[in-house]
Structures are given as C-alpha cells and as structure tokens.
Amino acid sequence: MVALADTIVNTAASGIVAALVASAVASVKAKGRWVVERTEQEKSMEEAVRAGMRALLWRELKNIHEQAMDEHGLRVADRRQLESVYAAYHGLGGNGTGTRLYRDAMNQPVID
C-alpha cells in the first residue's frame, strides 16, 4: 500500500513538474517571438527615420547649393554648414546627387 501511494505521489509530482516545465518553455518561446518581432519593427522604423533624415539633409544640401550658385560663392559660415550637413548626410549612407551638390558648392569661391 505504501509503495502504491509513493508511486501515485511520484507520478503526480512528475506530471506537475512536466506541466511547469512545458509552461515555462512555451512562455520563453512566446517571449522570444515577441522580441524577434519587436526587433524587426524597430529596424524597420529606424530605416524609415534614416531615410527621412537623408531626404531632409539632401534638401538642405540643395538649398545651400542653390544659394552658392545664385551668389557665385559661399560665405565661410555657409561652407561650414555645408560641410556639417554633408557629413551627416554621407554618414547616413547618402551619396550620388548629394555628393555632386556638395562638391559643386565647395568648388565655389569664398565670399566675405
């Protein structure tokens, strides 16, 4: 009778432990999926912000370039601003027409 009671207790304990372990594993898996989904969303949002910043910086490069062309040169402060804007633009992966605008404006004489 004692052996039967021990067997029942051991079986019940094993079942409870198995259920707890299964629940913990399921919880960890669910959390892992949530973290992966969250990371993908954050990456997507970060890329959207980077693309938006590149677009705004490109627009500023264009504005400075137009000013340089209209005035046939750049003031020292405007050259510094151009360098700063271009460094940020290039750091975000911008190139191509933004680089052309930068070089073209930097080739203008300094006026002051």
Secondary structure, 3 states (H helix, E strand, C coil): CHHHHHHHHHHHHHHHHHHHHHHHHHHHHHHHHHHHHHHHHHHHHHHHHHHHHHHHHHHHHHHHHHHHHHHCCECHHHHHHHHHHHHHHHHCCCCCHHHHHHHHHHCCCECC
